Amino acid sequence: MAHQRTQSIPGGSHAVSLKVLRLSRPTLATQTSLPQTDFGNGLDISPQASQACPSADESVSVSFPLTPLLTLPAAFGAAYVGETFACTLCANNEIREADTRSVSGLKVTAELQTPSNRAGTPLELHDADDARDVDGEIAPGATLQRTLRHELKEEGPHVLAATVTYTETLRNDEGGASGGRARSFRKLYQFVSQQLIAVRSKVTERKRGEKDGGRQWILEAQLENVGEASAVLEKVRLKERDGIVGRAMNGDEEREATVLKPQDVEQVMFVLEEQGKLDMIAERVPLAQLSIDWRSAMGERGSLTTGWLASKGR
C-alpha cells in the first residue's frame, strides 16, 4: 500500500501487529541477455550471467525476453476500475513465550472508503485458516489471517480501514489471570483506483422514410487502454433498453480476443432500431449500455459497464 496510517487507543505498545498484503498473480520474469564478447585477458563475461533462467548448455544463446520463472510484484502496483481488489490481513501475536501476557478474542474487521461513500462500506472477510472464531487464547507467535475480495467500481482515492480488537490478559507467577483489558487499533491504507479502459461513444440517428419502419441509430464507441499494462479485450456486449433492438457491425461475433497495449484503441459499432413507439418527450433518450470484459496479462478478469448511452429527443 502506498500510504499507511495507524490509529490506536492509549496504553503503550500493542501485543498484536497487523500486516496487509495485496494478493496479485505472479508474472513471468524478464531478462536481457548480454552479447557474446571476445576481449581476452579474462575480461569476457558469459551471457548467462545476465539471464534469469540460464541454460545448462553454455553454448546456447537465449535472446527471448521471457523466462519460465515466475516473479511476484515488487510494489503495490496499479488498481483499476472493473477489477477485483484482493488482499490478506494478517494479525500477528508478537508476545513471546516467556511473557506474562496472553492474547485472546482476536478479531479483524475492515471497511472501504470510496469517493462516493466517505463513511465506508463494511467488507466481508473470509477465513484463510481453519480457525473461524478465535475466542480463546492465541499462541505466542501465531497469526490470524483473513482475506477480502472487492470489485472496484469507482475511480479516485480509496481508503482501506482495518480494525483489530483483542483482549490482553496479565498472568501471575502461578499462571492465573491477574488482570486484563480490551485493546484495539485501526490502520488506514490509501490507494488510487484508475481507469484501464476508457470509452468514448457517439450516437447518430439515421434519416429514414416513414415507410422504412421505426427509427435507427448508429452507436460508435472507441475503447482505449489508458492504463499502464496490456489488456486482452474478450467481449463487448450491448444491453438495449425495452423497445430497442441492436446488432453488432464488428464482423464475426466469435472473433479472437483483441490485445490492447497501453494507448491502443479498439473501435466498435452497433445499429440500434426502434421497435414500437418510444417516449421521446425527454431531451435525452437512453438507448443502450455497453458491457466490456477483459483479462490482464496474467489472466485476471475485469469488467466495465457504461452508463446509458442516449440520443437527443425530438
PATORDO-64006 format. One line per 3 residues: their letters; for each residue x, y, z of C-alpha. Coordinates in pm, 1 decimal. Example, Ala and Ser with C-alpha at 12.3 -4.5 7.8 and 13.67 -1.06 7.14 Angstrom:
2
as> 1230.0/-450.0/780.0 | 1367.0/-106.0/714.0
***
This chain:
314
mah> 0.0/0.0/0.0 | 133.2/343.8/-87.5 | 27.8/527.1/229.2
qrt> -42.9/390.1/576.1 | -165.8/548.4/899.0 | -227.8/393.6/1241.1
qsi> -488.5/499.9/1496.3 | -489.5/337.6/1842.4 | -609.6/389.4/2195.8
pgg> -357.7/495.9/2463.5 | -188.0/225.1/2665.0 | 158.3/155.1/2529.6
sha> 274.6/-81.2/2260.3 | 35.2/-343.5/2131.4 | 78.4/-716.1/2168.7
vsl> -64.3/-767.6/1819.1 | 63.2/-631.5/1488.1 | -121.2/-611.2/1155.7
kvl> 16.2/-664.8/806.4 | -193.7/-604.2/495.4 | -65.1/-755.5/170.7
rls> -220.7/-722.9/-171.5 | -287.4/-1053.5/-349.4 | -171.8/-1043.7/-711.2
rpt> -90.0/-1309.8/-963.7 | 280.1/-1352.3/-1040.2 | 422.9/-1251.3/-1376.8
lat> 684.6/-1413.1/-1596.4 | 1034.7/-1291.7/-1519.4 | 1208.9/-1096.3/-1794.6
qts> 1573.2/-1099.3/-1896.9 | 1803.2/-913.3/-2135.3 | 2096.0/-1127.1/-2238.4
lpq> 2438.2/-970.2/-2285.8 | 2605.2/-1021.3/-2623.8 | 2892.8/-1262.8/-2658.3
tdf> 3230.0/-1086.5/-2631.8 | 3587.0/-1188.2/-2716.4 | 3808.6/-936.5/-2540.4
gng> 4050.6/-1189.1/-2395.4 | 4270.2/-1133.3/-2089.7 | 3988.4/-1257.3/-1865.8
ldi> 3763.0/-960.1/-1939.9 | 3488.4/-1157.1/-2113.9 | 3160.6/-1207.2/-1926.4
spq> 2941.5/-1502.4/-2010.9 | 2595.9/-1403.2/-2146.6 | 2448.3/-1643.2/-1893.6
asq> 2544.2/-1404.2/-1615.3 | 2257.4/-1174.7/-1721.8 | 1996.4/-1448.9/-1768.3
acp> 1726.0/-1505.1/-1508.7 | 1696.3/-1867.9/-1618.6 | 2032.4/-1975.5/-1767.3
sad> 2056.2/-2283.5/-1985.4 | 2264.6/-2581.5/-1880.0 | 2440.0/-2560.7/-2216.5
esv> 2660.1/-2250.4/-2216.0 | 2683.5/-2259.4/-2595.3 | 2309.3/-2191.3/-2628.8
svs> 2232.2/-1821.0/-2674.9 | 1897.0/-1722.1/-2523.8 | 1763.1/-1394.6/-2661.6
fpl> 1393.4/-1443.3/-2580.7 | 1299.2/-1184.7/-2313.6 | 1057.1/-1405.1/-2113.2
tpl> 1162.5/-1692.1/-1888.8 | 972.6/-1985.3/-1732.9 | 1032.0/-1832.1/-1389.0
ltl> 754.7/-1650.7/-1205.8 | 815.8/-1333.6/-1008.4 | 597.1/-1154.9/-755.7
paa> 531.9/-781.0/-793.4 | 781.2/-568.8/-602.3 | 529.8/-291.5/-528.1
fga> 157.8/-238.1/-475.2 | 101.1/-180.1/-846.3 | -194.6/-12.8/-1011.7
ayv> -558.2/-71.7/-911.2 | -808.2/-46.2/-1196.6 | -1182.2/14.5/-1206.7
get> -1362.6/-306.5/-1300.3 | -1105.5/-539.9/-1148.8 | -1131.0/-729.1/-819.9
fac> -911.8/-589.9/-543.0 | -788.2/-870.5/-318.3 | -566.8/-863.1/-12.2
tlc> -489.7/-1061.6/300.6 | -492.0/-921.3/655.0 | -252.6/-1089.7/896.9
ann> -286.5/-1021.7/1270.4 | 29.1/-1148.5/1443.2 | 66.5/-1221.7/1813.7
eir> 400.5/-1057.9/1896.4 | 415.3/-1188.6/2255.1 | 699.9/-1425.7/2336.1
ead> 650.1/-1748.0/2526.1 | 827.4/-1613.5/2838.3 | 599.3/-1309.3/2852.7
trs> 348.7/-1276.1/3137.2 | 76.2/-1156.9/2897.4 | -161.1/-1354.6/2677.7
vsg> -388.9/-1261.7/2387.7 | -743.7/-1384.7/2335.2 | -1059.2/-1286.3/2148.0
lkv> -865.0/-1163.8/1846.0 | -1088.2/-1017.9/1571.2 | -1019.0/-831.1/1247.3
tae> -1272.6/-617.2/1058.4 | -1235.7/-396.4/751.6 | -1424.6/-134.0/556.9
lqt> -1357.4/53.4/234.4 | -1399.7/428.5/196.7 | -1469.2/538.5/-161.8
psn> -1520.7/879.6/-328.1 | -1899.3/834.6/-310.9 | -1906.6/685.9/40.6
rag> -1666.1/855.6/278.6 | -1822.0/681.6/578.5 | -1704.7/344.3/448.3
tpl> -1868.1/18.2/341.1 | -1811.7/-290.6/563.4 | -1627.6/-566.3/378.5
elh> -1682.7/-938.8/407.8 | -1370.5/-1117.1/528.1 | -1305.8/-1482.3/452.7
dad> -1112.3/-1729.5/661.1 | -761.5/-1800.9/539.7 | -705.0/-2072.3/801.2
dar> -900.9/-2334.6/996.2 | -990.7/-2103.4/1286.1 | -1326.3/-1942.9/1213.6
dvd> -1393.8/-1793.9/1556.3 | -1092.6/-1711.8/1769.8 | -1243.9/-1656.1/2111.8
gei> -976.3/-1845.3/2301.0 | -612.0/-1761.6/2354.3 | -377.1/-1710.4/2061.3
apg> -45.1/-1889.6/2092.5 | 267.8/-1670.7/2104.4 | 390.6/-1607.6/1752.0
atl> 66.5/-1732.7/1594.3 | -107.5/-1548.9/1309.0 | -474.6/-1493.9/1229.2
qrt> -533.3/-1444.9/856.0 | -837.2/-1306.8/677.6 | -878.1/-1233.0/306.2
lrh> -1107.6/-994.7/123.3 | -1211.7/-953.3/-239.4 | -1393.2/-642.5/-359.8
elk> -1476.0/-524.7/-711.9 | -1361.1/-168.5/-769.5 | -1642.5/33.8/-925.6
eeg> -1525.2/392.5/-878.7 | -1234.7/598.8/-995.7 | -1038.6/800.7/-744.2
phv> -879.6/768.0/-397.4 | -983.0/472.1/-180.6 | -903.6/402.9/184.8
laa> -899.3/51.5/330.4 | -960.7/78.6/706.6 | -868.3/-231.7/908.4
tvt> -954.4/-260.4/1279.6 | -801.7/-513.8/1519.7 | -957.8/-585.0/1860.5
yte> -833.1/-828.3/2123.0 | -814.7/-893.2/2497.0 | -478.8/-868.3/2669.9
tlr> -456.7/-1067.0/2995.3 | -182.4/-1044.2/3259.3 | -64.4/-1368.8/3424.6
nde> 76.1/-1409.2/3775.4 | 355.4/-1644.2/3875.0 | 110.2/-1930.5/3926.6
gga> -27.6/-1887.1/3573.7 | -360.7/-1741.1/3680.8 | -509.9/-1422.1/3545.0
sgg> -424.4/-1112.8/3749.2 | -588.7/-854.7/3524.4 | -682.5/-777.2/3169.4
rar> -810.2/-514.6/2929.1 | -972.0/-487.4/2589.3 | -749.7/-321.2/2330.8
sfr> -789.3/-211.0/1970.0 | -614.1/-21.8/1695.8 | -700.2/83.1/1343.9
kly> -483.4/113.7/1032.8 | -567.3/305.7/716.3 | -426.6/209.2/377.1
qfv> -467.9/453.5/89.7 | -458.9/369.5/-280.9 | -596.2/514.5/-604.0
sqq> -829.4/331.8/-841.1 | -787.6/440.5/-1200.9 | -942.2/362.7/-1537.1
lia> -793.5/89.9/-1754.4 | -1043.7/102.8/-2042.4 | -1174.4/447.2/-2139.8
vrs> -1491.7/454.7/-2350.6 | -1578.7/736.8/-2590.4 | -1911.6/699.2/-2767.6
kvt> -2119.3/875.9/-3030.8 | -2486.7/816.3/-3120.7 | -2617.3/933.3/-3460.0
erk> -2975.7/897.4/-3580.1 | -3015.6/771.1/-3936.3 | -3254.0/951.5/-4169.3
rge> -3528.6/714.7/-4284.0 | -3858.0/750.0/-4460.4 | -4188.3/683.0/-4286.5
kdg> -4230.7/359.8/-4486.2 | -3895.3/224.1/-4369.8 | -4022.4/139.5/-4022.2
grq> -3901.1/265.0/-3686.1 | -3607.7/494.1/-3638.0 | -3248.1/374.7/-3639.3
wil> -2934.6/495.3/-3464.3 | -2567.6/427.0/-3521.2 | -2371.3/373.4/-3200.0
eaq> -1994.6/414.4/-3236.1 | -1752.8/358.8/-2949.2 | -1378.1/380.0/-2903.9
len> -1220.6/162.5/-2634.8 | -877.1/290.4/-2532.4 | -630.9/130.3/-2294.5
vge> -535.8/425.4/-2072.4 | -360.1/211.8/-1810.7 | -0.1/108.2/-1761.8
asa> -42.7/-258.6/-1855.5 | -168.4/-455.1/-2153.4 | -519.9/-599.1/-2150.2
vle> -691.6/-870.6/-2352.6 | -1031.7/-749.9/-2470.3 | -1260.4/-1054.4/-2464.5
kvr> -1617.5/-936.0/-2524.9 | -1806.5/-615.6/-2595.1 | -2179.2/-667.6/-2546.5
lke> -2475.8/-438.0/-2596.8 | -2756.4/-416.5/-2341.5 | -3055.9/-247.4/-2503.4
rdg> -3344.8/-83.2/-2323.5 | -3700.6/-207.5/-2378.0 | -3823.5/-120.4/-2724.4
ivg> -3475.5/-118.1/-2880.8 | -3309.1/-397.1/-3078.7 | -2938.8/-375.8/-3165.3
ram> -2696.6/-569.7/-3382.7 | -2319.5/-554.4/-3397.3 | -2137.6/-436.9/-3707.5
ngd> -1796.7/-560.5/-3597.1 | -1766.1/-872.2/-3809.9 | -1762.5/-1222.1/-3666.9
eer> -1902.1/-1238.7/-3313.2 | -1668.3/-1533.7/-3238.9 | -1353.8/-1348.4/-3342.1
eat> -1035.8/-1384.3/-3139.0 | -975.9/-1165.6/-2837.7 | -801.3/-834.2/-2902.1
vlk> -480.1/-740.5/-2721.6 | -477.9/-374.3/-2620.3 | -137.4/-240.3/-2527.6
pqd> -118.7/93.7/-2343.0 | -260.8/370.8/-2564.5 | -409.5/117.8/-2811.6
veq> -764.3/181.8/-2936.8 | -1035.2/-62.0/-3049.8 | -1341.9/65.7/-3238.1
vmf> -1685.0/-99.4/-3228.9 | -2014.9/-9.8/-3393.5 | -2376.9/-114.6/-3343.6
vle> -2703.1/-41.3/-3525.3 | -2999.0/24.9/-3294.5 | -3355.0/6.2/-3421.7
eqg> -3676.3/121.7/-3262.1 | -3943.1/-143.8/-3203.7 | -4275.8/28.8/-3144.9
kld> -4301.0/390.9/-3038.1 | -4063.1/520.9/-2772.0 | -4137.1/807.2/-2536.8
mia> -3934.9/1091.9/-2687.2 | -4050.8/1368.9/-2454.9 | -3726.3/1377.7/-2263.8
erv> -3436.8/1576.2/-2408.1 | -3209.8/1269.8/-2397.2 | -3346.3/922.2/-2460.1
pla> -3143.4/628.3/-2317.3 | -3090.9/358.8/-2578.6 | -2835.7/103.0/-2455.3
qls> -2534.0/26.8/-2237.6 | -2200.8/-126.5/-2330.6 | -2064.5/-414.3/-2122.6
idw> -1691.4/-480.0/-2165.5 | -1499.8/-785.5/-2041.0 | -1121.4/-812.8/-2040.1
rsa> -833.7/-1001.2/-1881.4 | -499.1/-879.5/-1758.6 | -171.5/-1017.6/-1891.6
mge> -181.6/-1295.2/-1629.3 | -549.7/-1379.8/-1675.7 | -720.4/-1176.5/-1402.0
rgs> -1072.9/-1078.5/-1503.3 | -1205.3/-727.1/-1533.7 | -1538.6/-585.8/-1646.1
ltt> -1694.8/-246.9/-1706.0 | -2049.8/-134.2/-1781.0 | -2107.6/215.3/-1914.2
gwl> -2394.4/440.8/-1824.9 | -2692.4/466.2/-2056.0 | -2587.1/589.9/-2398.4
ask> -2853.7/827.9/-2524.6 | -2979.3/1008.2/-2832.6 | -3134.2/1350.9/-2829.4
gr> -3512.1/1352.1/-2830.2 | -3715.2/1544.8/-3079.3
***
